[in-house]
């Protein structure tokens, strides 16, 4: 009888815990449903129509997707977006990792980390306005400095050849602090005895970075790369504020091209098809990052042996 009462009490407790858990999850789930899932489904539906927002949508099937394949403007925008990704992600990741390692090894100052993360606290619009003024060909501080050192004034955002690089530089400046903070948090999870054992065996800083730091930062690195990739494909604010896709369409990235089709040319169906293509292209990056980050962190024989013993293998293995 007592066992039956205890079992019933445990069942009631589990139900209460489950209901409490569902109550905490419900707001996030509803937000995801209302602001992400349903709009995505609706966008896919609209992509199958011809709709200018002034008359009823007309179903056209896959015509928008077929048209997209032969649209030179789309491929031009896709190439510019890819160029932005290639400019932005490697430099941002390398600088963030460098700042994180230097902060961890040389100065673990809260104030230093606050200074590093400060640009990320500025919105994209404000950051774009600041750099729009600083990179002005006539009145900008950057060009004034270049004049002083004898390099000469540059077009930057006003130059078709330099505009995309300048926009990538603005985004790198704003997001490097967050990347560095993520890497710094990952460094705190690496056991210190690995570095101590490596020093005892005469390993240098570069060897410890290559054999210990990089392999054990793989989950953080995968997260940083995926989030940076997704964010890079969503670049819009900086382009809209600085030069609206110009000059000469040199910064007409995919999101700006979608905006033009939707709200300038009133081709909402075609714009939705473009959005669906971007969504389908970027979405596979998330499961790929999970599979990469969930692998065993056994990058080399030396690292495995360090975990089992306070001493490292012979110097030859380093």
BELKA-V92447 format. One line per field, one symbol per residue. phi: phi as a letter, one per 20 degrees, with the letter a starting at -180 (. if undefined). psi: psi as a letter, one per 40 degrees, with the letter a starting at -180 (. if undefined). burial: I if it has 9 or more other ideal C-beta (glycine too) atoms within 8 Angstrom, else O. A space follows every 50 residues. Layout:
phi = ???
psi = ???
burial = ???
//
This chain:
phi = .ffffffffffffffffffffffffggfffffffdcfffffffffffecd bdmdbffdfcmegffffffdeffffffffffffffffeffffffffffff ffffedbeefffffffeggffefgffffffffffegfddfffffffffen enfdflfedgedffffffffffgfefffgfffffffffeegfffffffff enfeffffffedfffeegfffffffffffffffdfbgfffffblnefllf ceffffffffffddeldfffffffffffgffegffffffffffeffecfb fffffffebfdefggffe
psi = ddddddddddddddddddddddddddddddddddecddddddddddeeih heeeiiihhebedddddddehddddddddddddddddddddddddddddd ddddddhghdddddddedddehidddddddddddehddeiddddddddee diiidbeehddeddddddddddddeddddddddddddeehhddddddddd eehidddddddddddeedddddddddddddddeehdddddddefeaiffe fgidddddddddedefgddddddddddddddddedddddddddeihggdi ddddddddieiiaidde.
burial = OOOOOOOOOOOOOOOOOOOOOOOOOOOOOOIIIOOIOIOIOOIIOIIIII IOOOOOOOOIOOOIIOIIOOOOOIOIIIOIIOIIIOIIIOIIIOIIIOII IIIIOOOOOOOIIOOIIIIIOIOIOOIIIIIIIIIIIOOIOIIOOIIOOO OOOIIIIOIOOIIIOIIIIIIIIIIIIIIIIIIIIIIOOIOOOIIOIIIO IOIOOOIIIOIIIIIIIIIIIIIIIIOIIIIIIOIIIIIIIIIOIIOOOI IIIIIIIIIIIIOOOIIIIIIIIIIIIIIOOIOOIOOIIIOIIOOOIOIO OIIIIIOOOOOIIOOOOI
//
